[in-house]
Amino acid sequence: MRVVVVGAGQAGASLVARLRSEGHEGEIVLIGDEPVPPYQRPPLSKAYLLGEMEEARLYLRPESWYAENGIELRRGARVNGIDRDGRTVHCAEAEPIRYDALALCTGSTPRTLPAAIGGDLTGVLTMRTLADADALRPLMAAGRRLLVIGGGYIGLEAAAVAAKSGLQVTLVEAAERILQRVAAPVTSDRFRALHAAHGVDLREGTGLERLIGDQGGRLTGARLTDGTELELDLAIVGVGIAPNDGLAEAAGLDLENGIRCDARCRTSDPAIWAAGDCASHPYEGRRIRLESVGGAIDMAECAARNILGQEVDYVPRPWFWSDQYDMHLQIAGLNQGWTDVHVRPGADGAASHWYYAGVRLLAVDAMNDARAYMVGKRLIEAGKSPSPSAATDPATDLKTLLKA
């Protein structure tokens, strides 16, 4: 059986590795549109951008590993079509590739600003790929004026790296507060204070009216919705990502906030699976799409096992993290539908925020508190919900909550 995997990111690399570790002896073809082997994305906007990590350390595995394990890695190849009847994928300037099973691990793409408001000006960047980081890194010079557009985790991480590099950073968030879509006000408060302490000019409830450029098309400034005008050297757009589901759509696969999959990562075509940022899947009576490293790995490994006929369900175990300055945020669970948030203070300024829907524990935001994160994660995965008073009492030994 020949398995073809489109997308050589975290999900694609995890899927082919699992196929081999589960004993698959047939052909495996891994197709990626970037010129480099599969690599980690999280360090791009942190250690790599700061010059603290070399490119080779980003690679998930040495390039030689793929050949050593009988995996044909095609770099810099873009798939432009799927023939479901003929079970082939078509790449530009290459012969069609036949498959017995196909996995789509096509990831996601940063949302950009329209050209009508200056989104196409030179100096306006996004932060997603190695090429993005390589384009941005030489521009991150101390004293330069940067506008970050978007107060989610992507924007906040970019602001943190820029501030650490000595840039003058302004961040605008059109919503009422930063992290409004993904966190409770108490978590927003914590990160607002953190960025203010590092000199970031953070403006909430303020959007971008337009970016301004010179006659050569280079960014020189911005006008905000409150009438403020800023002089700028560069801008980073962090307004979310969109699933790369165009290939699936063109092939006639079902979509629903990405490529629609069943509980076993199978698409509407029984010979095609999907995993990672591009795929939506069932979770507790609804459909979700997890934009996380952990989700990409777990879903891809489940898809690999099902390609081999093991028929196992993918059970999401959501977890996320973000590093900003000296703050290590770890998130367990999904906080959607929370009604109350309870704060547990930790040592040396650490804290954790426990999200409940009534009496049910949904999620934990842990800031420099690895113990709270680990216990919260295990509780959520076990379906256990300690009382909020017990969970957030500093006198409570968190481990005892696991035994209740």
C-alpha positions as CSV (number, residue, x, y, z in Angstrom):
1,M,0.0,0.0,0.0
2,R,1.4,3.4,-1.0
3,V,0.5,6.2,1.4
4,V,0.9,9.8,0.2
5,V,0.9,12.6,2.7
6,V,0.4,16.2,1.5
7,G,1.9,18.7,3.9
8,A,5.3,18.4,5.5
9,G,4.7,20.2,8.8
10,Q,4.2,18.8,12.3
11,A,1.2,16.7,11.4
12,G,2.7,15.3,8.2
13,A,6.0,14.4,9.8
14,S,4.2,12.8,12.8
15,L,2.0,10.8,10.5
16,V,4.8,9.2,8.4
17,A,6.8,8.4,11.5
18,R,3.8,6.7,13.1
19,L,3.2,4.7,10.0
20,R,6.7,3.2,10.1
21,S,6.7,2.7,13.9
22,E,3.4,0.8,13.5
23,G,5.0,-1.6,11.0
24,H,3.9,-0.3,7.7
25,E,6.3,-1.6,5.1
26,G,4.8,-0.1,1.9
27,E,5.8,3.1,0.1
28,I,5.4,6.5,1.8
29,V,5.6,9.8,0.0
30,L,5.7,13.0,2.0
31,I,5.2,16.2,0.0
32,G,6.0,19.7,1.3
33,D,5.9,23.0,-0.5
34,E,8.7,24.5,1.5
35,P,12.4,23.9,0.5
36,V,13.4,22.6,3.9
37,P,12.6,19.4,5.9
38,P,9.7,19.4,8.4
39,Y,10.5,21.8,11.3
40,Q,9.1,23.1,14.5
41,R,7.1,26.3,14.2
42,P,6.8,27.6,17.8
43,P,10.5,28.6,18.1
44,L,10.4,30.6,15.0
45,S,8.7,33.6,16.8
46,K,10.9,33.1,19.9
47,A,14.4,31.6,20.1
48,Y,15.0,31.6,16.3
49,L,13.8,35.1,15.8
50,L,16.1,36.2,18.6
51,G,19.1,34.5,17.1
52,E,19.3,32.0,19.9
53,M,18.6,28.9,17.8
54,E,20.2,27.7,14.5
55,E,18.0,26.5,11.6
56,A,19.2,22.9,11.9
57,R,17.9,22.7,15.4
58,L,14.4,23.6,14.2
59,Y,14.2,20.4,12.1
60,L,12.0,17.7,13.6
61,R,14.4,15.0,12.4
62,P,17.6,15.1,10.4
63,E,17.0,15.1,6.7
64,S,18.8,11.8,6.4
65,W,16.2,10.1,8.7
66,Y,13.6,10.1,5.9
67,A,15.7,8.2,3.4
68,E,16.9,5.9,6.1
69,N,13.3,5.0,6.9
70,G,12.2,4.5,3.3
71,I,10.2,7.8,3.2
72,E,10.4,9.7,0.0
73,L,10.5,13.4,1.0
74,R,9.6,15.8,-1.8
75,R,10.6,19.3,-0.8
76,G,9.5,22.5,-2.6
77,A,6.7,20.6,-4.3
78,R,3.2,22.1,-4.5
79,V,0.2,19.8,-5.0
80,N,-2.3,21.5,-7.3
81,G,-5.0,18.9,-7.6
82,I,-6.4,15.5,-6.5
83,D,-8.0,13.0,-8.8
84,R,-10.1,11.0,-6.4
85,D,-11.4,8.6,-9.1
86,G,-7.9,7.8,-10.3
87,R,-6.4,8.1,-6.8
88,T,-3.6,10.4,-7.9
89,V,-2.3,13.7,-6.7
90,H,-0.9,16.2,-9.2
91,C,2.1,18.4,-8.6
92,A,3.4,21.3,-10.8
93,E,6.1,20.1,-13.2
94,A,6.0,16.5,-12.0
95,E,4.3,13.2,-12.9
96,P,1.1,12.4,-11.0
97,I,1.6,10.4,-7.8
98,R,-0.6,7.4,-7.3
99,Y,-1.9,6.6,-3.8
100,D,-3.8,3.9,-2.1
101,A,-4.3,6.1,1.0
102,L,-4.0,9.9,1.0
103,A,-3.5,12.1,4.1
104,L,-4.0,15.9,3.9
105,C,-1.9,17.7,6.5
106,T,-1.9,21.0,4.7
107,G,-1.9,23.2,7.9
108,S,-3.0,26.8,7.9
109,T,-2.1,30.3,6.6
110,P,-2.0,33.6,8.4
111,R,-4.8,36.0,7.6
112,T,-3.5,39.1,5.9
113,L,-4.7,42.7,5.5
114,P,-6.3,43.8,2.2
115,A,-4.2,45.9,-0.2
116,A,-6.9,48.6,0.0
117,I,-5.7,49.5,3.5
118,G,-2.0,49.0,2.9
119,G,-1.6,45.3,3.5
120,D,0.6,44.9,0.4
121,L,3.2,47.5,1.5
122,T,6.8,46.5,1.9
123,G,7.5,46.1,5.6
124,V,4.2,44.6,6.4
125,L,4.8,41.0,7.5
126,T,3.2,37.9,9.0
127,M,4.9,35.3,11.2
128,R,4.2,31.7,10.3
129,T,7.0,30.0,8.3
130,L,10.8,29.8,8.3
131,A,10.8,32.2,5.3
132,D,8.7,34.7,7.3
133,A,11.2,34.5,10.2
134,D,14.1,34.9,7.9
135,A,12.5,38.0,6.3
136,L,11.7,39.5,9.7
137,R,14.9,38.8,11.7
138,P,17.2,41.3,10.0
139,L,14.6,44.0,10.4
140,M,14.3,43.6,14.2
141,A,16.9,46.3,15.0
142,A,16.9,48.2,18.3
143,G,15.2,51.6,18.0
144,R,12.9,50.7,15.0
145,R,9.2,51.4,15.3
146,L,6.9,48.4,15.1
147,L,3.2,48.1,15.0
148,V,1.7,44.7,15.9
149,I,-1.9,44.3,14.7
150,G,-3.8,41.8,16.8
151,G,-3.8,41.0,20.5
152,G,-4.0,37.2,20.4
153,Y,-1.2,35.0,21.3
154,I,0.5,35.4,17.9
155,G,0.6,39.2,18.2
156,L,1.6,39.2,21.9
157,E,4.5,36.8,21.2
158,A,5.7,39.0,18.4
159,A,5.5,42.0,20.6
160,A,7.5,40.3,23.3
161,V,10.3,39.4,21.0
162,A,10.4,42.8,19.5
163,A,10.4,44.6,22.9
164,K,13.2,42.3,24.1
165,S,15.2,43.2,20.9
166,G,14.9,46.9,21.7
167,L,12.2,48.0,19.2
168,Q,9.6,50.6,20.0
169,V,6.4,48.5,20.0
170,T,2.8,49.5,19.7
171,L,0.2,46.8,19.7
172,V,-3.4,47.5,18.7
173,E,-6.4,45.2,19.4
174,A,-9.8,46.1,17.9
175,A,-11.7,44.1,20.5
176,E,-12.3,45.4,24.0
177,R,-9.3,43.5,25.5
178,I,-6.4,41.4,24.4
179,L,-7.0,37.6,24.3
180,Q,-10.7,38.3,24.3
181,R,-11.5,35.2,22.1
182,V,-9.3,32.7,24.0
183,A,-9.0,33.8,27.7
184,A,-10.8,35.2,30.6
185,P,-10.4,38.9,31.6
186,V,-8.1,37.8,34.5
187,T,-5.7,36.2,32.1
188,S,-5.9,39.3,29.8
189,D,-5.1,41.5,32.8
190,R,-2.0,39.5,33.6
191,F,-0.6,39.8,30.1
192,R,-1.5,43.4,29.8
193,A,0.5,44.2,32.9
194,L,3.4,42.1,31.6
195,H,3.7,43.9,28.3
196,A,3.3,47.3,29.9
197,A,6.1,46.5,32.3
198,H,8.3,45.9,29.2
199,G,7.4,49.2,27.5
200,V,4.9,48.0,25.0
201,D,2.3,50.6,24.1
202,L,-0.8,48.4,24.2
203,R,-4.0,49.9,22.8
204,E,-7.2,47.9,23.3
205,G,-10.5,48.8,21.6
206,T,-8.5,50.4,18.9
207,G,-8.3,49.1,15.3
208,L,-6.3,49.9,12.3
209,E,-7.9,52.3,9.8
210,R,-5.1,52.0,7.2
211,L,-1.3,51.6,6.8
212,I,0.5,54.4,5.0
213,G,3.3,54.1,2.5
214,D,5.7,56.2,0.5
215,Q,5.8,56.5,-3.3
216,G,8.0,53.4,-3.5
217,G,5.4,51.3,-1.7
218,R,7.3,51.0,1.6
219,L,5.5,51.3,5.0
220,T,6.0,54.6,6.7
221,G,3.1,54.9,9.2
222,A,-0.4,54.0,10.2
223,R,-3.7,55.7,11.0
224,L,-5.7,54.1,13.8
225,T,-9.5,54.1,14.3
226,D,-9.2,56.6,17.1
227,G,-7.6,59.1,14.8
228,T,-4.0,58.6,16.0
229,E,-1.3,58.5,13.4
230,L,2.0,56.6,14.0
231,E,5.3,56.7,12.2
232,L,6.5,53.2,11.5
233,D,9.4,51.1,10.1
234,L,7.5,47.8,10.0
235,A,4.3,46.1,11.0
236,I,3.5,42.5,12.0
237,V,0.0,41.2,11.3
238,G,-1.3,38.7,13.8
239,V,-5.0,38.5,13.2
240,G,-5.4,34.7,13.2
241,I,-5.0,31.9,10.7
242,A,-7.2,30.1,8.2
243,P,-7.2,26.4,7.4
244,N,-5.6,25.4,4.1
245,D,-8.6,23.5,2.8
246,G,-8.6,24.8,-0.8
247,L,-7.1,21.6,-2.2
248,A,-9.8,19.5,-0.4
249,E,-12.6,21.8,-1.5
250,A,-11.4,21.6,-5.2
251,A,-11.5,17.8,-4.8
252,G,-15.1,17.9,-3.6
253,L,-14.4,16.8,0.0
254,D,-16.8,18.0,2.7
255,L,-15.7,21.1,4.6
256,E,-16.8,22.6,8.0
257,N,-14.3,25.1,9.4
258,G,-11.6,23.2,7.6
259,I,-11.6,19.7,6.2
260,R,-14.5,17.8,7.8
261,C,-13.3,14.5,9.4
262,D,-15.1,11.8,11.4
263,A,-13.9,10.5,14.8
264,R,-11.2,8.4,13.0
265,C,-9.8,11.3,11.0
266,R,-11.4,10.1,7.8
267,T,-12.8,12.6,5.3
268,S,-15.9,12.2,3.2
269,D,-13.8,10.1,0.9
270,P,-12.9,6.8,2.6
271,A,-9.4,6.7,1.0
272,I,-8.5,10.2,2.3
273,W,-7.7,11.3,5.8
274,A,-6.8,14.7,7.3
275,A,-5.0,15.9,10.4
276,G,-3.7,19.1,12.0
277,D,-4.7,22.7,11.6
278,C,-6.6,22.0,8.4
279,A,-9.0,19.5,9.9
280,S,-12.1,19.8,12.0
281,H,-13.3,16.9,14.0
282,P,-16.0,15.9,16.6
283,Y,-15.5,16.8,20.2
284,E,-18.1,16.6,23.0
285,G,-21.1,17.0,20.7
286,R,-19.7,19.7,18.5
287,R,-17.0,20.2,16.0
288,I,-13.7,21.9,16.7
289,R,-10.4,22.6,14.9
290,L,-7.3,22.6,17.2
291,E,-4.6,25.0,16.2
292,S,-1.8,23.4,18.3
293,V,1.3,21.3,18.1
294,G,-0.2,18.7,20.5
295,G,-3.3,18.4,18.5
296,A,-1.4,18.0,15.2
297,I,0.7,15.2,16.6
298,D,-2.1,13.3,18.3
299,M,-4.5,13.6,15.3
300,A,-1.8,12.6,12.8
301,E,-0.8,9.6,14.8
302,C,-4.4,8.5,15.1
303,A,-4.9,8.9,11.3
304,A,-1.8,6.8,10.7
305,R,-3.2,4.0,12.8
306,N,-6.5,4.1,11.0
307,I,-4.9,4.1,7.6
308,L,-3.4,0.8,8.7
309,G,-6.9,-0.5,9.6
310,Q,-6.7,-0.2,13.4
311,E,-10.0,1.6,13.7
312,V,-9.4,3.8,16.7
313,D,-11.1,7.1,17.6
314,Y,-9.3,10.3,17.9
315,V,-9.9,11.7,21.4
316,P,-8.6,15.3,21.6
317,R,-6.6,16.3,24.7
318,P,-6.2,20.0,24.1
319,W,-3.1,21.7,25.4
320,F,-1.3,24.8,24.4
321,W,1.6,27.1,25.5
322,S,3.0,30.5,25.0
323,D,6.3,32.1,26.0
324,Q,6.4,35.8,26.5
325,Y,9.4,37.4,28.3
326,D,9.9,35.3,31.4
327,M,6.3,34.1,31.5
328,H,5.7,30.5,30.5
329,L,1.9,30.0,30.0
330,Q,0.6,26.5,29.8
331,I,-3.1,25.8,29.0
332,A,-4.9,22.6,29.5
333,G,-8.4,21.9,28.1
334,L,-10.8,24.2,26.2
335,N,-12.4,27.0,28.1
336,Q,-15.4,27.4,25.7
337,G,-18.6,27.8,27.7
338,W,-17.0,28.8,31.0
339,T,-19.2,30.5,33.6
340,D,-16.6,31.2,36.4
341,V,-12.9,31.5,36.7
342,H,-11.1,31.0,40.0
343,V,-7.5,32.1,40.7
344,R,-5.0,30.0,42.5
345,P,-1.9,32.0,43.6
346,G,1.5,30.3,43.3
347,A,5.0,30.9,44.6
348,D,7.1,33.8,43.3
349,G,4.4,35.4,41.3
350,A,3.1,32.3,39.6
351,A,-0.6,31.7,39.3
352,S,-3.2,29.5,37.7
353,H,-6.7,30.3,36.5
354,W,-9.3,27.5,36.7
355,Y,-12.2,27.7,34.3
356,Y,-15.5,26.1,35.3
357,A,-18.9,25.7,33.7
358,G,-21.0,25.3,36.8
359,V,-19.3,22.5,38.7
360,R,-17.4,21.1,35.8
361,L,-13.7,21.9,35.3
362,L,-13.0,22.9,31.7
363,A,-9.6,24.4,31.5
364,V,-6.6,25.7,33.4
365,D,-4.3,28.7,32.4
366,A,-1.0,28.2,34.3
367,M,1.5,30.9,34.4
368,N,5.0,29.8,35.6
369,D,3.2,27.0,37.5
370,A,4.0,23.7,35.9
371,R,2.5,21.7,38.8
372,A,-0.9,23.4,38.4
373,Y,-0.8,22.7,34.6
374,M,0.0,19.1,35.0
375,V,-2.6,18.4,37.6
376,G,-5.2,20.4,35.8
377,K,-4.5,18.5,32.6
378,R,-4.8,15.1,34.3
379,L,-8.0,16.1,36.0
380,I,-9.6,17.3,32.8
381,E,-8.5,14.2,30.8
382,A,-9.9,11.9,33.6
383,G,-13.2,13.8,33.7
384,K,-12.7,14.9,37.3
385,S,-13.8,18.3,38.7
386,P,-12.6,19.2,42.1
387,S,-14.5,22.0,43.9
388,P,-13.2,25.4,42.9
389,S,-12.5,26.1,46.6
390,A,-10.2,23.0,46.8
391,A,-8.5,23.6,43.5
392,T,-7.6,27.2,44.2
393,D,-6.8,27.1,47.9
394,P,-3.0,27.5,48.1
395,A,-3.0,25.2,51.2
396,T,-4.3,22.3,49.0
397,D,-1.7,19.8,47.8
398,L,-2.8,19.6,44.2
399,K,-1.8,16.0,43.9
400,T,-4.6,15.1,46.4
401,L,-7.1,16.3,43.9
402,L,-6.1,13.4,41.6
403,K,-7.0,10.8,44.2
404,A,-10.5,12.2,45.0
